[in-house]
Amino acid sequence: MRYSSKFLKKDHIELAGVDQPHISDWLIQEVRTEIKAKLKKTSVTSEDKFQEIVTATVAEIMPLWVYND
């Protein structure tokens, strides 16, 4: 199975360290957009690797998310 940005669920963001009630549609869309760009450069076939990418992406976006929330 090849993972894409469409596979992203709230659970992935929660595992990245964001509490479920604080996961907004804006955050999901931002993470999905960033993941889409990152996955163009590589092929991800394991959920663990996909989660690593989600976690790194959330860490990059968090300052923006806190500012815009």
Residue pairs with C-beta under 8 A, 6 or more apart in sequence:
1 45
2 43
2 44
2 45
3 39
3 44
3 45
3 46
3 47
3 49
3 50
4 36
4 39
5 32
5 33
5 35
5 36
5 39
6 32
7 50
8 28
8 31
8 32
8 35
8 54
10 20
10 23
10 28
12 50
12 51
12 54
13 23
13 27
13 28
13 31
13 54
13 58
14 20
14 23
15 51
15 54
15 55
16 51
16 54
16 55
16 57
16 58
16 59
17 55
17 58
17 59
18 27
18 58
18 62
22 69
24 65
24 69
26 65
26 68
26 69
27 58
27 61
27 65
30 61
30 64
30 65
31 54
31 57
31 58
31 61
34 57
34 60
34 61
35 53
35 54
35 57
38 53
38 57
39 53
44 50
44 53
